């Protein structure tokens, strides 16, 4: 079997499109739903191990159940299996947006000139691009997305005592901001 350049380019295009879609989902969810993103961020900051263990349990249980439903070869169970997979992915986006907020805040602490949106966008990009690094990146991505699944589940289903939502991402920048300095 021979592959043509069209086959290779279609696979590369699919991977690039998937990565851009995941990045846009993380950034968009953090901007559109700041309460749930902040809640996921709080769960990741206060109890990261709980989020990781809960995410691993949900991934194993939900993943096994989804695979069983998908392999029954009944249209109704196949639909239920794909719905469960999409539901788990949606919960991962909720937790992933909280993790992107945590990473964005740490970037802002290291570089005071970094605006909140740039920190969020960069951190979501780092989360997505880490999955391209062979072996180490793949293992790290699995751990990160398990923690995101646990934090997203807690943000959606666990009631927490949270304060009013912060609008850190929406603060306008002053008009007379100094241009960035370029150093080598």
N, C-alpha and C positions, 0 to 999 in steps of 0.2 A: 504494500500500500504506500503510495507516495502522497506527500502533502504538498500543496501548492502554497504560494505566498499569500493567496487569499485566505486559506485556512488559518495560517499563522496570524495574519492581521486581524481576522475576526475574533480569534481567541484573545489576542492582546487588547483589542477594542472592548471586548466583554469585561475583561479584568479591570481596565481603566475606568470604564463606566460604572462598574460595581463599586470600586473604591471611592469614586467621586460621589456616588449616591449615598454611601455610608457616611462620608464626611458631611455632606449636606444635611443628612438626617440628624446627626448629632448636633450640629450647629443650629439648625432650624428648631429642633425640639427645645434646646436650651433657651432660645430667644422667644419662642411662642408660648411655652409653658414654664415660666420661671419658678413657680411654686413647687412643682414636682421635681424639677432639676435641682433646686436648692435642697429639697427633702432628701433626694438621693445623695447629694453631696454631703449633707450632714451625716447620713448613715455611713458613708465611706470614711469620713473623717473620725467619727466617734468609735465605730466598731468595724474595721475593715475585715477582720478575720471572720466575723459573723456573716458579713456579706459574701465572702469567698466560699465559706462552707455551705451557706444556704444556696448560693448560685450553683455550686457543684451538685448538690442534691437535686435541685430543680432541673438541671441539665441532664443528669442521669435518668431521673424518673420521667420527666417530660419527653426526653429524647427517646428513651426505650418505648414509651407508650406511643409516641408518634410513629416510630418505625414499625411497631406492631400493627397500628392502624393502616399505615401505608401498604403493608405487605398482605393485607387480607384480600385484596383485589376485588373489593366491592366498591362501587362508585360512592356510596354514602360514607363508608369508613375511610376511603381515600380522601374525600373532602374534609372529613373530620381531622385526619392526620395532617393535611396541609394547613388547616386552620390552626391546629395546635402549634405547628412549626412557626407560622407567621405570628402567633400570639407570643411565643417565647422570644422571637426576634424583636417584636415591639417592646417587650419588657426590657430587653437588652439595650434598646435605644434610650429608654428612660434612664437606666443606670449609667449608660455610657455618656449621656449628656452631663450627669452629675460628676462623673470622673473627669470629663473634659473641663468642667468648672474648677475642680480641685487643682488640676494641672495648670490651668490658666492663671489661677490666683498665685500659685507658686512661681510662675514665670513673671508675674507682675512684681512679686517681692524681690526677685533677682534683678529685674530691670525696671526701674521706676518710670521710664518713658514708654513702656509698653501699655497701650490702651487695653481696656477689658475685652473688647471684641477681638482684637488681634491675638491676645493671649488665648481666648477660647478657640479661635480658628486654628491657631498653630497647634494647640494641644490636641484638638480633634484630628488634625492632620498627622501628628506623630502617632496617635493611637492607630490610625488606619494604615499608615506606611510601615509600622512595625511588623505588620503581618506579611510583608514582602520579604523580610530577611529570613533566609533559610534556617531551619532547625531552631536556633535560639529565638528568633522572632515569632515563629509559629507557636512554640511552647509559651512564650510570654503573652502572645495574643489570646491563647486559650485561657490562661489564668486571668488576664484582664477582663475578658468577656464573661467569665464565670462570676467574677466580682461584680461586674456591671449588672448581670442578671439578678444576683442577690440584692444589690442595692435598689434596682428598679422594682423588684417585687416588694421590698420593704417600703419604698416610696409610694407605691400604689395602694398596698393593702394594709399596712401597719399605720395606725394613727400615732402621730408624734406631736409633741408640744413644740410647734415651731412658731417663730415670730412672723410678723408681716413680711411679705416677699420683698426681697431687695431688688432694686432696679439699678444695680451696679452697671449692667451692660448698656443701659440706656442713657447714661450720663453724657451730656454734650461736652465736647472738648473745647477749651477756650480758643477764641479766634486768633489770639496772639501767641500761639504755642511756638516754641523755638523749633527750628528744623532739626532733624536728627543729625547727630555728629557721626562722621565716618572715620573710624580709626582702623589701623592695621595691626 
